[in-house]
Amino acid sequence: MLELPPTMRIPRAEELPDDLEIQERFKALQEAQVVEGYTLHENTDEELPFQFYAEINVNNSRLWDVITALFNLLPEEVGVLYNRYREKQAYSPYLEKDEVLSFLIPYQTELCQDCNLEFGVLSHTEEGLEEFFVTESKYVKFWGCSEGSFQELMLELGLKAMDELQHMDEFPKAVDSLTALNPAAKTTVQLIDEWTAFFKTAL
């Protein structure tokens, strides 16, 4: 079983609602492939200019390492997208990649452990789409243009290709507030407000 963020846990049976479908998904979790690894899929419709799409599961204590490593696959200028879970995404202007990574470093606890927060970093041009996106359940989606470079990076990170992989957002889960567990952390709203203010000055 994957190492989850400290803010996420498998619910106790008595916490589940009296809903047959949810209870069946809870039982399915016992045999689910929620483990470290990645899946890889070719872009077959070519509606968007990427070559492949991947999903990555990683133990939460290693998520920041994966995030920083994925920056190596992106072009030199990138944008940031971010949102509270199930709310509208906000976008930054395109900035130097190193500047974006330096900006994100002080927020790594929130980025890796706040399960109300989603964010991504991308470059989207007519020639190509390259993006990673960290979901609220803290697995990573990746769209890329160099499958070989991506697979080499996964090998360096010790992550294996798998035919099938499941994620925690497919199953019942209990989520706690990050600030309840870590009072030094920022709330989701505080982080989004700070990012919005920063990116306005970066225009």
C-alpha positions as semicolon CSV with decimal commas, in nm:
position;residue;x (nm);y (nm);z (nm)
1;M;0,000;0,000;0,000
2;L;0,123;0,347;-0,091
3;E;0,246;0,577;0,186
4;L;-0,029;0,840;0,208
5;P;0,000;1,207;0,309
6;P;-0,044;1,257;0,684
7;T;-0,370;1,436;0,606
8;M;-0,523;1,136;0,430
9;R;-0,620;0,799;0,572
10;I;-0,836;0,499;0,502
11;P;-1,165;0,557;0,685
12;R;-1,284;0,325;0,958
13;A;-1,582;0,107;0,866
14;E;-1,809;0,298;1,106
15;E;-1,724;0,625;0,930
16;L;-1,864;0,510;0,598
17;P;-2,213;0,623;0,494
18;D;-2,488;0,368;0,451
19;D;-2,431;0,354;0,078
20;L;-2,381;0,019;-0,095
21;E;-2,159;0,154;-0,375
22;I;-1,925;0,330;-0,130
23;Q;-1,905;0,022;0,090
24;E;-1,820;-0,193;-0,213
25;R;-1,543;0,051;-0,312
26;F;-1,413;0,034;0,045
27;K;-1,391;-0,345;0,021
28;A;-1,221;-0,319;-0,319
29;L;-0,948;-0,106;-0,164
30;Q;-0,819;-0,411;0,022
31;E;-0,703;-0,566;-0,308
32;A;-0,631;-0,247;-0,503
33;Q;-0,301;-0,169;-0,675
34;V;-0,242;0,160;-0,492
35;V;0,136;0,120;-0,499
36;E;0,442;0,305;-0,627
37;G;0,489;0,301;-1,002
38;Y;0,366;0,461;-1,322
39;T;0,152;0,386;-1,625
40;L;0,226;0,514;-1,975
41;H;-0,019;0,576;-2,260
42;E;0,044;0,697;-2,614
43;N;-0,150;0,999;-2,742
44;T;-0,381;0,840;-2,997
45;D;-0,616;1,126;-3,088
46;E;-0,348;1,398;-3,130
47;E;-0,598;1,670;-3,052
48;L;-0,336;1,821;-2,820
49;P;0,038;1,824;-2,910
50;F;0,178;1,571;-2,662
51;Q;0,324;1,228;-2,740
52;F;0,228;1,042;-2,424
53;Y;0,039;1,065;-2,098
54;A;0,152;0,910;-1,769
55;E;0,018;0,869;-1,417
56;I;0,261;0,835;-1,128
57;N;0,207;0,697;-0,778
58;V;0,484;0,765;-0,527
59;N;0,514;0,739;-0,151
60;N;0,424;1,079;-0,010
61;S;0,764;1,126;0,153
62;R;0,915;1,110;-0,199
63;L;0,661;1,327;-0,379
64;W;0,870;1,645;-0,363
65;D;1,166;1,459;-0,517
66;V;0,944;1,355;-0,808
67;I;0,807;1,708;-0,850
68;T;1,153;1,866;-0,864
69;A;1,279;1,595;-1,099
70;L;0,992;1,651;-1,343
71;F;1,103;2,013;-1,383
72;N;1,400;1,873;-1,577
73;L;1,164;1,756;-1,853
74;L;0,998;2,096;-1,901
75;P;1,108;2,383;-2,129
76;E;1,283;2,689;-1,986
77;E;0,964;2,897;-1,957
78;V;0,660;2,756;-1,781
79;G;0,332;2,858;-1,625
80;V;0,169;2,747;-1,301
81;L;-0,193;2,639;-1,254
82;Y;-0,350;2,593;-0,913
83;N;-0,687;2,553;-0,749
84;R;-0,872;2,443;-0,443
85;Y;-1,016;2,096;-0,506
86;R;-1,325;2,110;-0,731
87;E;-1,289;2,485;-0,780
88;K;-1,184;2,689;-1,083
89;Q;-0,818;2,685;-1,179
90;A;-0,604;2,998;-1,173
91;Y;-0,306;3,046;-1,406
92;S;0,019;3,233;-1,372
93;P;0,204;3,411;-1,653
94;Y;0,492;3,219;-1,809
95;L;0,813;3,260;-1,609
96;E;1,164;3,119;-1,608
97;K;1,154;2,757;-1,491
98;D;1,418;2,812;-1,222
99;E;1,223;3,109;-1,087
100;V;0,908;2,899;-1,061
101;L;1,087;2,618;-0,877
102;S;1,248;2,867;-0,636
103;F;0,905;3,017;-0,571
104;L;0,753;2,675;-0,495
105;I;1,023;2,550;-0,257
106;P;0,892;2,727;0,058
107;Y;0,550;2,569;-0,005
108;Q;0,662;2,209;-0,043
109;T;0,482;2,092;0,274
110;E;0,151;2,234;0,153
111;L;0,204;2,110;-0,203
112;C;0,272;1,755;-0,091
113;Q;0,034;1,725;0,203
114;D;-0,267;1,956;0,156
115;C;-0,533;1,731;0,007
116;N;-0,756;2,031;-0,066
117;L;-0,496;2,173;-0,306
118;E;-0,417;2,086;-0,668
119;F;-0,146;2,243;-0,883
120;G;0,058;2,193;-1,195
121;V;0,340;2,336;-1,406
122;L;0,316;2,344;-1,784
123;S;0,435;2,464;-2,120
124;H;0,172;2,462;-2,395
125;T;0,264;2,584;-2,743
126;E;0,159;2,489;-3,095
127;E;0,461;2,258;-3,109
128;G;0,410;2,073;-2,784
129;L;0,236;2,027;-2,450
130;E;0,448;1,933;-2,149
131;E;0,287;1,940;-1,806
132;F;0,279;1,776;-1,468
133;F;-0,022;1,809;-1,241
134;V;-0,047;1,701;-0,876
135;T;-0,401;1,601;-0,786
136;E;-0,572;1,643;-0,450
137;S;-0,498;1,277;-0,378
138;K;-0,128;1,352;-0,439
139;Y;-0,057;1,141;-0,740
140;V;0,094;1,298;-1,052
141;K;-0,036;1,326;-1,405
142;F;0,219;1,400;-1,679
143;W;0,185;1,496;-2,044
144;G;0,509;1,492;-2,241
145;C;0,687;1,494;-2,574
146;S;0,991;1,274;-2,502
147;E;0,894;0,929;-2,383
148;G;1,256;0,816;-2,363
149;S;1,359;1,102;-2,134
150;F;1,056;1,038;-1,912
151;Q;1,132;0,668;-1,877
152;E;1,496;0,740;-1,796
153;L;1,384;0,977;-1,521
154;M;1,144;0,719;-1,378
155;L;1,430;0,467;-1,372
156;E;1,649;0,715;-1,184
157;L;1,366;0,762;-0,932
158;G;1,326;0,388;-0,887
159;L;0,970;0,385;-1,024
160;K;0,860;0,092;-1,239
161;A;0,625;0,088;-1,536
162;M;0,301;-0,099;-1,465
163;D;0,015;-0,212;-1,686
164;E;-0,241;-0,096;-1,432
165;L;-0,229;0,142;-1,139
166;Q;-0,500;0,267;-0,907
167;H;-0,521;0,591;-0,709
168;M;-0,675;0,690;-0,379
169;D;-0,935;0,915;-0,543
170;E;-1,103;0,596;-0,670
171;F;-1,184;0,484;-0,315
172;P;-1,341;0,621;0,004
173;K;-1,088;0,820;0,203
174;A;-1,082;1,047;0,506
175;V;-0,907;1,384;0,471
176;D;-0,797;1,608;0,755
177;S;-0,699;1,973;0,741
178;L;-0,323;2,020;0,709
179;T;-0,324;2,311;0,953
180;A;-0,498;2,095;1,214
181;L;-0,199;1,861;1,203
182;N;0,065;2,124;1,135
183;P;-0,022;2,472;1,271
184;A;0,282;2,618;1,095
185;A;0,139;2,531;0,754
186;K;-0,067;2,768;0,545
187;T;-0,432;2,703;0,475
188;T;-0,536;2,633;0,117
189;V;-0,696;2,977;0,094
190;Q;-0,387;3,152;0,232
191;L;-0,164;2,977;-0,020
192;I;-0,389;3,058;-0,314
193;D;-0,413;3,422;-0,207
194;E;-0,033;3,448;-0,174
195;W;0,024;3,286;-0,512
196;T;-0,233;3,508;-0,682
197;A;-0,071;3,820;-0,534
198;F;0,277;3,706;-0,637
199;F;0,182;3,620;-0,992
200;K;0,006;3,956;-1,036
201;T;0,337;4,129;-0,964
202;A;0,511;3,895;-1,206
203;L;0,300;4,009;-1,503
